[in-house]
Amino acid sequence: MFLRLVADSFSRRPRHKLLTGAALALGMAVATAAISVSLDVGDRLAREFRSLGANLVVTAQADSLPLEIGGVDYRPVNAGAYLPESDLGKLKTIFWRNNIVGFAPALEVPVEAWTKPSQTSSTPAIAERTTLMGTWANHSVSIPDGKTYVTGIEKTNPWWQVDGRWFKDGAEECVVGKSFAARTGAKIGSALNVNASGANLSLVVTGILSGGGAEDDSIVAPLTMAQKMAGKTGEYRRLYVSALTKPEDEFGRRDPTTLAQADYDRWYCTPYISSIALQIRQVLPGADVRVIRRVADGEGAILTRVRTLLWLVTLASLLAAALAVGASSAASVIERRTEIGLMKALGAGSGTVGFLLAAEQLLLALLGGGLGYSLGILLARLVGQKIFGAAPEFSFLVLSVIIGLAAVVTLLGSAIPLRRASRYEPAPILRGE
């Protein structure tokens, strides 16, 4: 009988049910789209932010104070401390190893460089004082578990553009900054003589580099070439690391040495930039790991604002759905006063009447929530594809959340009308008062 009464209510008053269902479907569609994109936007934006470059820099703890003027390091070649290149494979053994998307060591050497004049040229070559930066372009790193990982400066500095091609690791090749090339006449295929404290190399130019910084006035060559010039075989001075991170909140900014063990484990197992820095420090003995704050903080601020905007949209859609359900439910209760009075006159209690009306609303919530989720997934895929270049996939978790939200919104929106209906007295209604 109970199910028959519920079904009869739907068949005899389809207009109110359709309005309530449509309001729920639209509200849940917007909520589905916002929640789906919000859950997916973190990883998408984090990968997009890697185009900003490395967010961690590793140096030796005992390194001396740098002396750089105009981007050129004027320290003696043998000054300062170095780190062993052989330890770099350990970076892919930390807890958050999959969040390390790229790393590249760097060794900078002050040099004098000039291009070889052509056989027909009578103009003597003029040496230019600049910096030779040794690094990896596309290097295979051996990991302790027996696997290899390919990384290099292309992953840590993705905005660097090369007209031509990058050098091959270990080869006597280089790329030169566009400003340096303009001053010296270096071109792709040119032979470039490089001298540093009596050490000489002849490098073939394979590309012209454009980065918008000090690299435009520099020479970038394989790390082995810089090590040969500096006499530091198997060593580097600075390491750039690009890692996917979670924006630091109040908990993430706390000093880990002051945390209780449970809080420390939670902090350590969260991909905060500071926790990844600590793990790198643990696997690279003698290393000092610093966060490039302008990159990390900028990523966190943008990601937090995007997520906040999406949650505000979700709350606004739920509030609008609740108001629409409340208005439709109030109108339905007024229309059914006579029916409610007759039910009570026949012996139905206030709880029974309230339960019957609530069951109708919950059935509407199930139907409206399911339809809203279907519409919301289509909207989420459209928004995700247009803005982030990737569409969120179907998720049972989001479906469950949306059905639950639809039920909560329906009950909250219709709470006042249902309470009023359960308090109706049958005698005045049946007398037409």
Secondary structure as GFF3:
##gff-version 3
##sequence-region A 1 433
A	DSSP	alpha_helix	2	12	.	.	.	ID=ss1
A	DSSP	alpha_helix	14	49	.	.	.	ID=ss2
A	DSSP	three_ten_helix	50	52	.	.	.	ID=ss3
A	DSSP	beta_strand	56	60	.	.	.	ID=ss4
A	DSSP	beta_strand	68	69	.	.	.	ID=ss5
A	DSSP	beta_strand	72	73	.	.	.	ID=ss6
A	DSSP	beta_strand	83	84	.	.	.	ID=ss7
A	DSSP	three_ten_helix	85	93	.	.	.	ID=ss8
A	DSSP	three_ten_helix	97	99	.	.	.	ID=ss9
A	DSSP	beta_strand	100	115	.	.	.	ID=ss10
A	DSSP	beta_strand	128	135	.	.	.	ID=ss11
A	DSSP	beta_strand	139	142	.	.	.	ID=ss12
A	DSSP	beta_strand	148	151	.	.	.	ID=ss13
A	DSSP	alpha_helix	153	156	.	.	.	ID=ss14
A	DSSP	beta_strand	161	164	.	.	.	ID=ss15
A	DSSP	beta_strand	173	177	.	.	.	ID=ss16
A	DSSP	alpha_helix	178	184	.	.	.	ID=ss17
A	DSSP	beta_strand	191	196	.	.	.	ID=ss18
A	DSSP	beta_strand	199	210	.	.	.	ID=ss19
A	DSSP	three_ten_helix	214	217	.	.	.	ID=ss20
A	DSSP	beta_strand	219	222	.	.	.	ID=ss21
A	DSSP	alpha_helix	223	230	.	.	.	ID=ss22
A	DSSP	beta_strand	235	236	.	.	.	ID=ss23
A	DSSP	beta_strand	238	243	.	.	.	ID=ss24
A	DSSP	three_ten_helix	256	258	.	.	.	ID=ss25
A	DSSP	alpha_helix	261	268	.	.	.	ID=ss26
A	DSSP	alpha_helix	273	283	.	.	.	ID=ss27
A	DSSP	beta_strand	287	291	.	.	.	ID=ss28
A	DSSP	alpha_helix	293	335	.	.	.	ID=ss29
A	DSSP	alpha_helix	337	345	.	.	.	ID=ss30
A	DSSP	alpha_helix	350	383	.	.	.	ID=ss31
A	DSSP	pi_helix	384	388	.	.	.	ID=ss32
A	DSSP	alpha_helix	396	413	.	.	.	ID=ss33
A	DSSP	alpha_helix	415	422	.	.	.	ID=ss34
A	DSSP	alpha_helix	426	430	.	.	.	ID=ss35
###
